[in-house]
Amino acid sequence: MAETKLYPKGLTTFAKNEKAPDWVLGTLVVTPKTLLDWCNNDGKEWLTDYKGSAQIKLQVTKGKDGKLQIAVDTFKPTKQPASQQEAAANNSQSADDGLPF
């Protein structure tokens, strides 16, 4: 089953102008107040910390209609229990890995 895309408020994409050069893919318009309001409310759960600053990871995708879209990257890795992480680290650091050299 396909996951429903989550689109942040305050970001709007437009197809490239027919006269634009090949290296132009389209236009992105940012409405700061709308984006900040969304980040502080509905989008808050998708904010992560990077070196002490809040950030949100977005994906640039192509829709079924061929237009560019900006969607929230909703992937959340599952965390392994500490005992499994330690076991994996110990297995990868073993001196006898079965290799002949």
Secondary structure as GFF3:
##gff-version 3
##sequence-region A 1 101
A	DSSP	beta_strand	11	15	.	.	.	ID=ss1
A	DSSP	beta_strand	26	30	.	.	.	ID=ss2
A	DSSP	alpha_helix	32	40	.	.	.	ID=ss3
A	DSSP	three_ten_helix	44	46	.	.	.	ID=ss4
A	DSSP	beta_strand	47	50	.	.	.	ID=ss5
A	DSSP	beta_strand	53	56	.	.	.	ID=ss6
A	DSSP	beta_strand	58	62	.	.	.	ID=ss7
A	DSSP	beta_strand	68	72	.	.	.	ID=ss8
A	DSSP	alpha_helix	82	92	.	.	.	ID=ss9
###
